[in-house]
Amino acid sequence: MQYRTDPKSQNRLSVLGFGCMRFTKRGAAIDQEKANREMKMALDAGVNYFDTAYIYPGSEVCLGNFLQTYHCRDQLYIATKLPHYRVQKLEDADRFFEEELQRLGTDHVDYYLMHMLNDVNSWNRLCSLGIRDWIARKKESGAIGHIGFSFHGGTMQFKQLVDAYDWEFCQIQFNYMDEHSQAGIEGLRYANEKGLPVIIMEPLRGGKLVNGLSHETRRVFEQAQPRRTPAEWALRWIWNHPEVTVVLSGMNDAAQVEENCRIASESLPGHLSPTELALYDRVLASMKKSMKVDCTGCGYCQPCPKGVDIPTCFSIYNSSFVDGFISGMREYMMCTTLRKVRSNAGLCVRCGKCEQHCPQHIAIRDELNHVKKRLENPVYRIAAKAMPVIMKY
């Protein structure tokens, strides 16, 4: 197993982290025995970062049972997350946190995140409730080791969040398909320049970069040398970046654990050759045939006077044709609407300011209308209307 050092704490973190969101279920409940075997296998192979969250059904309890069964709490780092969108008063944060400690069977969390903190306005709302003092007290008592946030959104919003507080780590979606979307490579490097360890989620886009590939794209991988699975190519691309600290994988099969641990043990920063890196260009070119808007994510169209996150809207619109409509809807809701101040395509008033600065000369106003028609459908509108009630904004 390879390790990369957390520059804030000097902790040596395994480059492969165990994502505890996708445990195998038996009926409605997690198969605890199977999960135990897979987590123990990973731990024995050197994995020492285990990531869960309050809202992952049964996940914290499952991880807590594993810790109790093998008496291994001091062998690993626990990361879990506060559902800040459910916090209406500071006492709510205490209630959620204490419940998490009870579920996990521990008295402290090593890496604690504000879950899906997607814009500065959401952070400012928490600050108005006194979250800064709350964090300080928890850290002083030792109940929280390091504080961070997980993020879904665009590069600009990510940078603003990084600068909004003295964070100690962050978690972003990053893979070869999202190099220029979500926080992207620019956000990754920005966080690294600030000295933040960066934890990577969705390295395989929820399996879409393995199981959701077209026949043509699969042939690109099959003809490549050396022979590797699409999953291995995807993971190696991420670990090739020295700015990455940990890559989370939602492993729920012994073969996955074994394979991912092998890849993690071999993948050093900068290990991919120019020939190997060229493969990803061919893969993306194949994928691009399914895409609708030729947006590079450069961001010259930003900021929009009405707050539309244009690169993110186009990126998700494109991926909805590659990953599938349901996946695209979910991502669109999470990245543009699940926030206090929205950034969805429907906010466009067709002022045209963006088109004056687009190097690709994209008809942005028309394309945003296409995004709106596809992704802001009746289901979206119902969910968006209910969001302030659900999130209590």
N, C-alpha and C positions, 0 to 999 in steps of 0.2 A: 504493500500500500504506500502510495505517495502522500506526503503531508505538506501543507502550506501554512505558514505562520500568520496568525491573526496579529497585525501590527499594533493593535490597540492593547492587547493583553499578553501577547507573545505565546498564546496557546497554540499548540500544534494540532491543526484540524485536518482530518482525513479529507482528501480531495473528493472522495465519494461520500455523500451523506445519505442516510436512510430516510426517505420520505414516507411518513406513516399515514398517508391519506388513502392508499389503495390496498389495504389488507384484504385478503380473500374472506368472503362472507359465507356462512352456512345458514341459509335462510336470511333472516334480518340481522343476525348477530355475526360479529367477526369470529372467524375460526382461530381461537386463541392458540391452540397447540401448533397449528401450521405457522402462524405469525411468529410464535416463539422460536421455532426451528430456523426460520429465515433470518430473524434478527440475531440469533445466536451465531449463525453461520457468518453473517456480516461482521459482527463484533469480533469473532475469532480471526477474521481476515484483516482486521485493523480498522474497520469503520468505527469512528468515535463521535459522529454527529448525527443525532436523531431528531427529526423535525415533525411536529404535530401541531394541532390547533384546537381551540375550544370548540369550534363548530364542526370538526370532522367527527361524525357520529361514531362513538365508541373508541376512537383512536387513543385519546389520552389514557383511558382506563386500560386499554390493551397494552400500551407501553408501560404503564405503571405495574401491571401484573407481571410483565416480562422482567422488570427490574427486581421485583420481589422474588420471583422464582429463581433467578440466577445471582441475586445479591451483587449486582454489577453497577450500582449507581455511580461509584467513584471511577468507573472505567470509561465513562462517556459523557458527552455534553448534551443536555436537553435544550431544544428550542421549541417554544410554543408561543401562542399568540393571543392577544387581547382583542375581543370583538368590539372595538371602540365605537362602532356604529350603534351598538346597543347601550352605550354608556350615556345616561342622561344626567347623572350626578356622580360625584366622586365615589360615593359609597357603592355604586354599581361596579366600578373598577375593582374595589376591594372584594366584593362578592364574587365576581368572576375569577379573580386571581386566586382567592382562597379555595374555590371549588377546583381549580386546575391543580393546585398543590395536592389536594385530597385525591383527586383522580390519579395523579402521577405517583402518589405515595412518597413525596419528597418535601423538603422544607425550603428548597430554592430552585430557581430556573436559571440556567447558565446564560441562555440567549433568549431574550424576551422581545417580541415584536408587536407593534401596532399592526393589526391584520388588515390588509387591503387599504392602507392609507394612501389614497390616490391623488390628493391635492393639498395645497397649503391651507385652503379654507377649512378642510376637515381637521387639520392639525390645530389651527387657530381656535376652532370650536372646543377642542379638548383642552387647550391652554386656558381658555376662559373658565373652564371647570376646575382648574388647578392641577392638571396632569403633570406639569413640570415638578411641582413640589411632591406629588405622589411618587413619581419615579425616583426622585432624590431620596425619599424616605426608604423606599424599597431597596435601593442600592446600598444605602448606608447600613441597613439591617442585614444585608447579605442575601435577602430573598430574591433579588435580581442581580445577576452578574453583569450582563451587558444589554443595552437597550438599542433596538433598531426598528425597522419597519419593512413590511412587504409591500410591493408596488405593482400596480397594473395601470398603464397610462402611457403618455407620450414623453419624449425626452425633456421638453421644456418644463413640464410639471415635476418631473423627477429631479431635475437640477434645483428647482425652487425648494423642494422638500429637503434635499440634502443640505441646503444652506440655512434651513429654518431652525435647526437645533443641533446640538453637539451630539449627533448620533454616533454609535459605536460599531454599527454594521448595518447592512441593508440586504434585501432579497428581491431579485428581479427575474423576470422571464427573459431567457436568452438562448438562442439556438441559431443555426445557420440560416434559417428562414426569417428570423426576427433580428438580424444584424442591424437593420435600419428601421425597425419599428419597436414599439414599447419603449423602454428606456434605451435599448439599443447599445451598440458599441460606444457611441458617444457618451451615454450615461454611465456605462461600465467604467470607462476611462476617467470620467469626471469624478466618480466616487473613489476610484483608486488614487487619484491625485490628492484627494482629501484625506487619504489614509484609512479609508473604510474597507474592511473585509466585505466582499461581495459574495452572497450565497445565490446560486442559480437554481431556479425552478423551471419546470416545463422544458427540460433539455430535448425531449422527444415530442413536444407539443401534445402531451397526453396520449402518446402512442401514434399520432398522426404521421410522424416522420418514419414510422416503421410499417404500420398497417394501412395507412391512408394514401400510399403512393400509387400513382398511375402505373400502368404496365410499361409505358415508355420510360418513366423515371426509374423504375426497378431495373430495366435493361442497362441504364447508365451505370448503376452500381454493380450489376452482374459482370459487366465488361471491364470493370476497373481492376487495376493492379496496385497494391496487393489485394487479394480477395478478402473482403470484410463484409459483415452484415451492415445494412443501413443504420442500425442502432449504434454499432461501433464507430462508423464514420461520423455520426452525429455527435457522439460523446467526445471523440478525439478532437473534433473541431473546437469544442468548448474548452477543453483542457489545454489546447494549444495557446490559449490566451493567458499570459502571466498575471493579468489583473483579476482573474477568477480565483476565489478561495475554495469554495465547496460547490459541488454539483449534486443536487438532490435527485434521487431516483426512487420512484414509488414501486419498489420491488415486491412482488407477491408470488414469486416462484423461485425455487432453489437454483434452477439453471440460470435465471436472471442474476441472482446474487453472485454466483460463481463467475459468470461472464463479465459482469460489471466490475467486480473486484479485480479480475485479470486485466481488463482494459485500464482501470485506474492505476494499477501498479506499473503500467508501461508508458503512460501518457505524461510526458513532460512538456513544459512551456516551450513553444517553438519547435516541437518535434516533427511537425508535418513538413514535407519537402514542397518545393514549388509545384512539382508535378502532382502531388497529392492535393494541394490546395486548389489546383485548377479543376479538379473533379467537381468541387462544390459549385463552380461557375456553370459547369455543364448540367448539373442537377437542377440548379435554380433556373437555368434557361429552359429546361424541360418543363418545370413547374409553371414558369411564366406564361406558357401557352394557355393555361387555364385562367390567367389573370385578366382583369378588365381595364385597369387604369395603370399606365406606365409611370407611376410615381416612384421616385428614388428615395423619398423621405428626407430630402435635403433641408426642408424647413424654411426655405426662402419666402414661402407664402404666409408665414406666421409673423406676428400674431394677427389673428382674425379679430376685427372690431367687435364681433358678437361672441367671441370665445370658442368658435369651432376649432377643434384640433384636427386640421385637415389631413396631415400625414397619417395620423392614427386611423381616421375614418376610412381613408383609402386602403391602408394596409389590411384592415379587418375586412373590408368589402372584398378585396382580392382573395384573402385567405378563406372567405366563406365559400368561394368556388373551388378551392383546393381541399380544405378540411371538411367542408360540408356546411349546409345552411344552419343547422342547429348549433354547431360549434361556433360559427360566426356570430350568431345571435347572442350566444352566451358571452363571448368576448366583447362584443360591441356594448352590451349592457354594462359589463364590468368596467370597461375602459372609458366610456363616455358618459354614462348615465348614473352609475352607482356612486354618486358623489354629491356634495352640497351644491357646487356650481358645475352645471353640465357643459359638455363640449361636443354634443352630437350634431350630425349633419343638418338636422331639421332647424337648427338655429340660423342657418344661412339666410341672409336677406338679399343676396345677389348684388352686392355693392360692386363687386369686380376688383376690389383692391388687390386680392390675392393673385389674380391672373397677370397683373402687371409685373410680378416678380418671379414667375415660374420659369425656370430655365428649360423645362420640357414643353413649355407652351401648351399645357393641359387646359382644356375647357373646364376649369375647376367648378364653376357654378353648375354646369350641366351634370358633371360627374357626381357632385354632392347630392344633386336631386336623384340620381340613380341609387346612391347609397341610401337615401331616405326612403325611396320606394321599396327597396329590397329589405332593409333591416329595421325600418321604423314602421312595421306592419301593425295590424290590429293587436296582435299579442304583445308586441313591444309597447304600444301605447297604453294598454291596460296595466302592464307591469310598471311602466314609468309613472303612471298616475298613482299607483299603490306604493311606490318607493318611499315617498316622504313619511308615510305611515309606518311602513316596515322598518325603515332606518331611523325613524323618529327625528328627521331633520326639521 
